[in-house]
Amino acid sequence: MALPGGSQAKEGTGVNGEVLLQGIVGSQAYGFAHEGSDIDRLGLYAAPTSSFFGLGKPQESYVTTKPDLTLHEAQKWCRLALKCNPTAMELVWLPEGLYEVRHPLGDDLIAIRRSFLSARAVRNSYLGYASSQLSKLKHTAIKMDTHEDPAAVQDRRRKHARHLVRLMLQGVGLHQGDDLVVRLPSPGYVVETASAIVLDPRIGDMLLAGAEKVFDKTSQLPEEPNTVVVEAWLHGVRRSFLE
């Protein structure tokens, strides 16, 4: 079944399969995009089931920069989502208006999205990725003996800081039992806090310490994801695309 947008995605990436979900992610989805911000797209597709039967295996991901689009094969996306990878998880929690392709199997995936969540994976991924962003910010300094534009360096530091704040807000919310909020309710707070962190990274350290205390409390999430439900969905995908 070729849904609107599916053929375009295939032509842009050379993906051999059917796109099940595709949408706009990144700053456009979070609500703090500015003029000139890139439009990033993420999706998942199902490779033909027969492609798993030979000596090789289907390509797990397709990436193109014109447009900026990443597509993961269904099995790889599930592996990422079971680890609560923050980028992969966004795809099944997007606001309705940001989806560009929705296959019925993609709708089924959205319906079981909480099956991928677990307390340990949310803590490890969101706290880990947030800590990584702060580390990158601290190590991204303006060096006057290089030819890199100082304004570009500062812009990159602000980006790291925004991701730090966003990841902590989203991760803490999931830990406490909320849905994953992609379109942040207070993007201005994120931008202002990020600016403060760029000026004084110790603020980032304090925010991380506060988030870690929340993660130390009992979570509303299960200890392990519901892999039975996930496996059943993936089996359904393979049956649907068995030639």
N, C-alpha and C positions, 0 to 999 in steps of 0.2 A: 504494500500500500504506500503510495507516494503522497504525503501530505504537503500542504503549502509550505515552502521553505526547505523541504527535504531535498529536492533535486538541486536547489541552489547550493546547499551545504555540500552535497556530493561533488558537484563540479568544482567547488572552491578548494576541496581538499584531496580529491581522488579517493575518498573513503569507499570501500567496498562493503556496503551494507545499508541498512535502513536506519535513518535517524529517528530516535524515539522521543528525545527531548532536546530542545535547544533554546537558550535564552540569553538575555543581556545580563552580565554580571559586573563585578568590579565597582568602581566609583559611581557609575551611572545608576547601579542598583542600590548602593548604600545611601545615596542622596547627597553626597558632597562633591559631585562632579562640577567642574568649572569650564569656562569657555576654552576649547582646545583639548579637553580631556578625551582620551581614547575611548572607543566603544569596544569593550571586550565581550566576546561570546563564548559560552561553554555549552557542551552538549554530550549526549551519549548515543551510541548506535549499536545495533545488533548485526554482527557479521553473519553471513550465511552459515547455518549449522553444519553444512557439508564441509566447510573450510577447516573444521576441527578434526576431520577424520583422516587427513593425509599425513605426509611426513612433516610438513611445516605447520604453522599456526597463523591465524590472522593477526595483522598488525594491531597492537593494543591501543595506540593513540595516533591521531592525525593532528598536526598543528600547522596553521597557516597565518601569515601576518597581513595578508591582503584579501579579505578582512582579518582582524585579529580573532581567531577562532581555534578553540581546542575541543576535539571530540575524543572521548574515551569509549572503547568497546565495553559492552554491558558488564562483562565479568570483571574487567579492571576497575570500572567505576564502583562496582559493589565492594571490591577489596578496599578501595580508598575510603568509601563511605563507612565501612565497618570499623575503620580506624578513626572515624570522625574527622577526616581531613577537611579543614575549614573551607577550602576552595571547592572541593567536590560536593560537599554537603549543600552549598548554596543552591545548586541546581534544582533540588526538590522542595525548596522553601521560597522561591521567588514570588513576588507579587504577580497577580494574574496577568497584568498588562505587559510584563517583560518576557513572556514566553513567545517564541517565534515558531516553534514546532512542538506539537503535542500529539503523539501517536497514542492510541488507546492503551498500549502497554506502558507508555510514559505516565499516563494518568493512574494506572494501577500502581506504578512505582511511587508516585506522590502519595497515594493512599496508605502505603506501608512505611512511609519515611521514618516514623519513630522506631521501627523495628531495628534500625541501624544504630541507634543510640545506646551507649553504655557509660556509666559513671567514669570508669577508668580511662576509656578512650577520649572522652570529652576533656577530662582534666589534662591528660598527656598532650593532646593535640593543641587545644586552645592556649593553655598555659605555655606549652613549649614554643608554639609559633609566636606568641606575644613576646616571650623572652628573647627569641631570635631577632625580632624586629628592633627591640631595644638595643641589643648587642650591635646590630648593623648600624643603628643611628650613632651609637657611641664611637664606632670605628670609621664612620664616614666624616672625616674632617676636611676642612678646606686647606689644601696645601698650595701655598703661593708659588712653589717652584715647579708646579705642573701646568699644563696648558688647559686643564679642565676649567670650564666656566664656573666661577664661585656661585652664581645664581642657580645653576643646574644642580650643584652639590647641595645647596640649601633646600631646593625643591625636593630632592631625593630624601633628605633627612626628615622633612615634613611628612612625606609619604610614609616613611617607616613609622613615624609617630602616630599618624592617623590609623594605620593598621594595628598598631599596638593597642590603642584605646578601643577600637572596634572589636578586636578579637576578645579582649577582656569582657566587654559588655555582652557579647554574644555567648561566650563560654560560660560566664556566670549565670546568665539567663537559662541556658540549657541545663546546667547543673541543678538549678532550683526548680526544674520541671516545666519551664516555659518552652514555647516553640522557638525555633531559630528565627530571629528577627533580622532579615536581610536589609530592608528599608528602615534605617535607623530613625527612631522618632525624634531625636534631637541631634541632627547632623552638625548644628552650630556648636554644640557642646564638644563634639569630637574634634572639630577643627580648632576651637579655642584651646582645648586641653593639649592637643598636639603641638600647637604653637608654644605653649608654656614648657612642654617637655623638650622641645628643640633648644630653648633658651637654657633650661636647667634639667638635664637628664635624670637628676635625682628624683624629680617628680614622677618620672616613669618607674623608678625603683619602688617608690612608695605605693604607686597604683598596683604594681605587680604583687607587692607584699600583701596588700589588702585583698586582692583577688585570691591569692593563695590561701588566705585564712578562710575565705568562703568555700573554696574547694576542699579544705580540711574537714568541713562539716558534712554530715550525712546528706547524700544527694537523693533527689526524687527519682533519679534514673536507676534502671536495673544495673546490676553488676556486669552482666554480659548482654550483648545484643541478641535479638531473636533470629538466629541464623536459619531456623526452620522455615520461617516466613520468607526470608530473603532467598533461600535456596529454591523454594517453590516458585517464586516469581521468575528466577533465572531459568528454571526448567521450562516454565511456560514460554519464555522468549525463545528458547531453543526449539521447542515444538512448533512454534509459529513460523519459524524460518527454516524448517527442515524441508528441503526440496523433494 
